[in-house]
Amino acid sequence: MPGAAVAAQSMTPALATIPQELHASSRRQPARWKDALFERLTWFFALVVFSVLAAILVSLAIGGSASLEKYGASFLWSAAWDPVHENFGALVPIYGTVVTSLIAMLIGVPVSFGIALFLTELAPAWLKRPLGTAIELLAAIPSIIYGMWGLFVLVPLFQEHVQPALIESLGALPLVGALFQGPPLGIGMLTAGLILSIMVIPFIAAVMRDVFEVVPSVLKESAYALGSTTWEVVWNVVLPYTKVGVVGGVMLGLGRALGETMAITFVIGNAHKLNLSLMMPGNSIASALANEFTEAVGDLYSSALIELGLILFLITFVVLALSKMLLLRLGKMEGQKT
């Protein structure tokens, strides 16, 4: 009997913990249900993104099927655009889109990098916030305002001063001279590329500034302690640490440049004529769609414009895929001696 009493006393704490364990298990059941619901919701949202992309691609392919059937691959390298005789080609809009975006990146990326570097490494504390706010306000300006400003302010300035100087100084050079020949009209692909560069600078600079600020201070301070200059710290510490964010910011700006419509429509000239000179009027895919879609008469005309939209979609996809491949290559090269 004494042994039984001792055993009963020893079992009492264990029996007392059973209700607590049951209560904790009952609390975990709703948590598991919520986790399962959250996982299914996130899967649903991810599938929605892919479904929207697939739906856009399919709708563009169906809408441009008439043009695809008539012209085939020759639509890409044909410079003709004659709505009266229903003879269409995408070479001029593709060329204008690529050239203006390239000009925007050549100007915008270095300037954005300099702005981000100045804000994070060199600017005094009292200037960082006002300057950063001013750059972000540039991104809030509607594109049509940029277009109007370019047409009424930048185009006359280019026509009277900038383009004549470029034609006189660079037009006679052997190789690059062909890019700077022609009458100083003010409008053209060079003007459109400059407007685009002003528009993409706030996006690229804001992203670069944010990713530069996440670099741990101990890394930069260690490099400075070893005698590194500001440029050496940025090139050897900041950029390797933030290369994914930097490339992402550049791709964001490039996407804005490729798809910009209203600002380009005001200053590019909207001429379906292939010209090597950057001074001459041209066209882009986005401006062609904006100018002509509401005036398209006939199924083939509308189909050709929709096929232009499909080409722009594919160009953007290829650019993003190449940027992803670049990031993967950079990731494989980490830690290797160059």
Secondary structure as GFF3:
##gff-version 3
##sequence-region A 1 338
A	DSSP	alpha_helix	2	63	.	.	.	ID=ss1
A	DSSP	alpha_helix	65	71	.	.	.	ID=ss2
A	DSSP	three_ten_helix	72	75	.	.	.	ID=ss3
A	DSSP	beta_strand	81	82	.	.	.	ID=ss4
A	DSSP	beta_strand	87	88	.	.	.	ID=ss5
A	DSSP	alpha_helix	91	117	.	.	.	ID=ss6
A	DSSP	pi_helix	118	122	.	.	.	ID=ss7
A	DSSP	alpha_helix	125	140	.	.	.	ID=ss8
A	DSSP	alpha_helix	143	149	.	.	.	ID=ss9
A	DSSP	pi_helix	150	154	.	.	.	ID=ss10
A	DSSP	alpha_helix	155	157	.	.	.	ID=ss11
A	DSSP	pi_helix	158	162	.	.	.	ID=ss12
A	DSSP	alpha_helix	163	170	.	.	.	ID=ss13
A	DSSP	three_ten_helix	176	180	.	.	.	ID=ss14
A	DSSP	alpha_helix	189	213	.	.	.	ID=ss15
A	DSSP	alpha_helix	217	225	.	.	.	ID=ss16
A	DSSP	alpha_helix	230	233	.	.	.	ID=ss17
A	DSSP	pi_helix	234	238	.	.	.	ID=ss18
A	DSSP	alpha_helix	239	259	.	.	.	ID=ss19
A	DSSP	alpha_helix	262	267	.	.	.	ID=ss20
A	DSSP	alpha_helix	285	292	.	.	.	ID=ss21
A	DSSP	three_ten_helix	293	295	.	.	.	ID=ss22
A	DSSP	alpha_helix	299	332	.	.	.	ID=ss23
###
